[in-house]
Amino acid sequence: MYLQKQLKTARQTALVTTSWFPKWHEGKADSSNTDKVRGDLALETIDSAIRDGYRVYVADLSTSSYAFHKELVNRQVQLVPRHTQKGVEVPGRLIGFQNGIREALNNPDNQAFVLMQIEKNLAPNCLPMITAPLIFNQADIVIPKRNEQLFRETYPSFQYSFETDANRVINQLLHRVGYLPDGSVFDFFFGVWAFAKNANITRDVASKIFSFTDENSRAKQMKLGYEITFFPVIKALKEGKQVISVEVPFRYPPEQRKNETDSEHIEVFKLKRKQQHDGIIKEVKQYLRFLESYV
């Protein structure tokens, strides 16, 4: 019975992701090459998801290595462009996610849409837990939550610190404006979001960049691209949609942690996590100002 339920959720789920690994190459693992480490994990994610029956939509930049792009072509993935309607290729994930969702919506069998980083292998343990509430009409949006012990023990310590603090700040902001009830918190920084096939939600996720007014009442558009997931979720919370948290036993890949904490890369990744921490909090505050005219 469980396997039948798991297969049903897989066959009705689209995984939407992006990729860009210009330095990936075939052959043996190389812990010093970030693109090789993440690219290998990405291919493992795709293989695992397809084996379990999920449809996978990947927006790969043309500047990914030819070898990596060939690996994608050889797999049963739906390749989608990372181009605007004017034909301009955009390096950020925003356009890739949007194009992937639009393509996935063309398949009527897709009833749930999971936006994720391609190197996060959520199958088979996590994906059924995330998508089942959507397939069986128990939620509009699922924000998976990392198991606290696994989060603390398997992630780089600096990433754990930055993401824990950012989650705290964003949850406090949403409590302050009344979008979250007391005691309800979300793991926004896990970076995995799942949406039911609801016209309003999917339209918001697949839409162009959100426009809103900043504190100086000037028209402004966000440029960093995080709004593809954060803003539709915040809007759904404001509108009273059913947004739930599901804990999953995700473990950060040890080879990825090793790459990000070695002496060659650690300062780069510390800066990256700090920029994500600061940038997303800033964007969320600005979007709440737009929605509520304060915060």
N, C-alpha and C positions, 0 to 999 in steps of 0.2 A: 504493500500500500504506500509506504514511504517513497519507494523508488518510482512508483507511478506518479505520485504527486511531484516529485523532484523533476521527472522528465517533462511533465506538463508545464511546470514553471519555466524550464529551460526553453522549450519549444515556443513559448510565447514572450520571450525576452530578447531584447536587442542590447548588446554591449556597444557603447559608443566611446571611441577613444581617439587619441592622436599619437603620432610618433615622429621622432626626428633624431636619428642616430648617424651623423655624418662620418664618424670614425669607427663604426661597427665593421667587423670583418669576420669571415668564417674561421673555423678552427678552434683551437684550445682557448679556454678562459684566460683572461688577462685582468687581474684585479686592479691594475693601475690605470686601465682604460675605462672611464666612466661609461662611454657609449657602448662598449663591448659588454660590460656588466649589465647595464639596463636593457640593452638590446636582446641579450640572451634571456633575461627574465621576461621581456615582452613576448618573445616567441614561445616561451613556456606557458605564459598566460593564454595566448591564442590557442595553442594546441590543446590545453586543458579545457578551455571553454568550448571549443568546437567538438571535442570528444564527448562532452556532456550534453551537447545538443543546442547550445546557444548560437545565435547569429551575431557575428562580430563585424562592426563597421569601423574602419580605420582611415583616418585622414593623415597621410604621410607626406611630409614636405619633400619637394623634388630634390633638395640638397641632402637628404639621407643618402647613405652610401648605396651604390648600385647593388652590392651584395645583399644588404638588408631589404631593399625594395624587392629584389628577386625572391627573397624568402617569403615576403608577404604575398606576392603574386602566386607563388606555388601553394599557398594555403587557401582554404575556402573562406576567405574574408571578403567583405564588400569594401573595396577601396573607393574612397570619396575624396574630392579635391579640397585643398585648403585655399580656395580662391574666392574672392568677392564676386558679385554678379558682373563686375566690370572686367573680370579675368585677371585680377591682380592677386598673386600669391602672398599670403600674410603669414609671418612666422609664428605669431601667438596662437594659443589653442582655441581662442574664441570662435573664429570662422570655421575651424575644423569640427568643433563640437556641433555648431549650428548646422553645417552641411550634413554631418552624420545623422543628426536627429531627423532632418528633413528627408533624407534618404530612407531611414528606418521607418518613418511614418508611411512610406509608400507600400509597405508590406502589411496587409490587414491582420496577419497573424501576430504581429508584435503588439502586446498589450502592456508591456513594462519596458522602461528604458533606463539603463544604468550608465551614468557618465562616470568615467574612471580614468586613472592613469594606467597606461598600458602595461607597466611593469608590476602592477598590483595583481597578483594571482589570487583571485577570490574564489575560484572554483577548485574543488567541489564543495568545500566546507562552508563557505560564507554566502555564496550567491543565492542558494535556495532560501536561506534565512532572510535575505534582503528582499527578494522578489515575491515570495509567497504572499505577504500581506497585500501587495498590489494586484496580483493575479486573482486573488480570492476576495477582492473588494473590501479589504479591511483598512486600507489607507490610500491616500492620494500621493503622499511622498514618504519615502523612508530615508532617514539619515542614519546609516550604520554607525555604531559606537564601538571603538576598540576596547577590548578587555583591558582593564587598567593595569593589571600585572604584566601582561604581554606587551602592552604599550611601553611601560616603564623599562622593562628588561630587554626588549629586543631593538628598540629604536636608539639612534645616537642620543646621548644625554642632552645635548644642546637643542636638538629638535623636539625632544619631549618637553623641555622647559618652555621653549617659544610657543609651541602649539597648545600646551596646557594653559599658559597665560592668555593666549589669544582667545581660546574657547571661553575662558572665564570672563573676559572683557565683553565679548559679543553676547554671551548669555545674559550678563548683567544689563547691557543696553536693551535687549529685547524684553527683559523683565520690566525695565523702567517704563517702557512705552506700552506695556500691557499686552504684548504679542505672545508672551509665554506665561503660563500659569506658574504660581509658586511651586518650587520643587522640580520643575521640568527643565532639563538642560540637554544640549545637543553637542555632539562631537563634530563641529563644523569643519575642523581642520583635518579630518581624516581624508577628505578629498574625494569621497565617493558619494554619489547622489542618485537616487532611484525615483522615477516618476511613473505614475499610472498613465494610461492612455486617456488623459482628460484634455479636452480641447483647449481650455483656458491655460492650463499649466504647460502643456507642450508648446503652445503658441508663445508663451512668455520665454520659455527656455530657448526656443529656436529663433526668437526675434532678433532684430538688430540691436545694437548697443542701446541700453537704457539711457534716455535723456532726462535730466532733472535740473533743478535750480540750486546753485550753491549758496553759501551764506551771504554773498554779496548780490544775490538776486540776478546773477548773470547766467544765461543758458550755458550748460556745461555737459560734456560727455566724458564718461570714464574711459581711460585709455589702457588700463592695466589688464583688463579682460576677466577679472574674477567674477564679474556680475553675471556671467553665464549661469552660475549655480547659486551664488549667494542671494542675488536680488529676487529671482522668482520664488525662492524658498521664503524669504522675508515677506514678500507680497502674499504668498499663500497663508502664512501664519496670521497676517493682518486680516485676511479675508475669512479666517476660521476654517480653513481646509484641514483635513485630517493628516497631520504631519507626525510621524512616530519615530522613535529611536529603537533600533534593534542591535543588541550587543553581538559582536562576531569575534571569533577566535583568530584574528589576523596576526601573523607574526612578520615582522620586518625581515626581509631576506638577509641572512648573515653576510653574504657576499656584497650586498649593497651597503650595509653598515660598514664593512671593512673598507670599501672604496671611499666612503664619505668621511671616514675618521682617520685615514692615514695622513702622514705629515704633508703630503703633496696637495691634498684636497680639502682638509678640514676647515681652513680659514675661508675658502670659497663657499663651502656649504653653510658655515655659520652665518656668513653675510647673506646668502640666499634666504635662509630661514628667517633672519631678522627682517629682511625686506618684505617677505611675505607677511610676517606678523604685522609690521607697521602699515604696509600698503592696504591690506584687507581691512584692518580695523578702521583706517581712514575712510575707505570707500563705504563701509557699512554705516559709519557715522554720517557721512554726507547723504547717503540714501535715506536714512531715517530723518534727517533734516528735511529732505524733500517730501517725505510722506507725512511728517508730523509738525514741521515748522519749528522744531526745537530738538533738543538733546545736546 
